[in-house]
Amino acid sequence: MERDIVVGAGIAGLLVALRLAEAGRAVRLVEARAGLGGQVTGHTVAGIELDAGAEAFATRGPDIPDLLTDLGLNDCIANPAPLSAWMHGVDGRSRPLPAASIFGIPSAPLARDVAAVLGWRGAARAALEPLIPASRGAAACTVGELVRTRMGTAVVDRLVAPVVEGVHSEHPDRVPLSALGRVPEHMMQGDSLTRAVRRVRDDAPAGSLVASLTGGMRTLTDALAARLEAVGVDIVTETRATEVTPDSVVLAGAGSTPHTDRGRLILAAPGLTGSASTATPTHLVTLVVDAPPLADNPRGTGLLVARGGSVRARALTHATAKWPWLRERAEGREVLRLSYAEPADAATALADASALLGTPIDDRQLVDSRAVSWTRAGRAEPHPSIPTVGEQVAGTGLASVISHAERTAKELTE
């Protein structure tokens, strides 16, 4: 029987390998790192098992719920606490994120919480959006382009950019419209951007746009790995692909001589697609602190940070405030996750957390910390003759990656 070789064991690679094996194919899964899951993995900080990468998924669409059902993880779905997120502006002030918004795009531009961030001039400009002809922005390809055209630059810079960069580690000018869920669909049916955001918000009450898994998102990786083992997939780790063709790959393991493996190739790793892409570095510092005042959740589930201020972090997640299951496991300690565009250490993260949360936290209160760095694949054209999956072709977000991987696997098994 001809073998399939899946290169890359992030979520897309794990899922494609599983579907191919379930269809009766012989499958080898090759991963350069020692562990599986790519950015959906974990680490231990202060004895607590925590996410080292992605900590949640968007609840839009059926693909993730269907996969979780298939893997028997329905009972593990965890919803965030019903707390608001905050924003930290360039003026150094922190305010609650406007409630009636999606990715910072307001559905009520003249609301007081929106005007507090935009200023009344920026809010007034955004409020004119329903009066703008539908043709303006119709050709937009990215979130930033659409919002700038329809609502003005202030909305992009002060609201949308902090939110999108905090979620996707990308400026909104590089994030495709598909990230907005059904918003573009409503606009194609005649709604203004303001009205489309309002309709989506009405359909998805606060707190229901994202979810996670009890124990962290690594639970998904563990479940996929267990299923792969059960269906007989040959998993090879710490082995890098150096050359690829549609029916062969040159593999080099640590301390071993490179060799050629033959079979139908599926690419699930960035950097092998045959076209240039711009990778986005993301640096995450996790702090576990003994700071009882933070138990009152002074800034809700965390903060998104506008560029240009004195705080280096671009986002802070107060993980023990956001996820009730984690507060229980942390046993009175507080878990904070800060993301950066450049590498940062615990001292920097403590200073930023103090400024963002409005509560002094020093190194005497630090129980443990961990810094990790990720390079997220930029968009790239798929290889002309090799099936390709993963965020380099599917776009950012676990929902997009899983949906694309499921479609590709179905095409490969038909």
Secondary structure, 3 states (H helix, E strand, C coil): CCEEEEECCEHHHHHHHHHHHHCCCEEEEECCCCCCECCCCEEEECCEEEECCCCCEECCCCHHHHHHHHCCCHHHEECCCCCCCEEECCCCCEEECCCCEECCEECCCCCHHHHHHHHHHHHHHHHCHHHCCCCCCCCCCEHHHHHHHHHCHHHHHHHHHHHHHHHHCCCHHHCEHHHHCCHHHHHHCCCCHHHHHHHHHHHCCCCCCEEEECCCCHHHHHHHHHHHHHCCCEEECCEEEEEEECCEEEEEECCCCCEEEECEEEECCCCCCCCCCCCEEEEEEEEEECCHHHHHCCCCCEEEECCCCCCCCCEEEEHHHHCHHHHHHHCCCEEEEEEECCCCCHHHHHHHHHHHHCCCCCHHHEEEEEEEEEEECCCCCCCCCCCECCHHHHCCCHHHHHHHHHHHHHHHHC
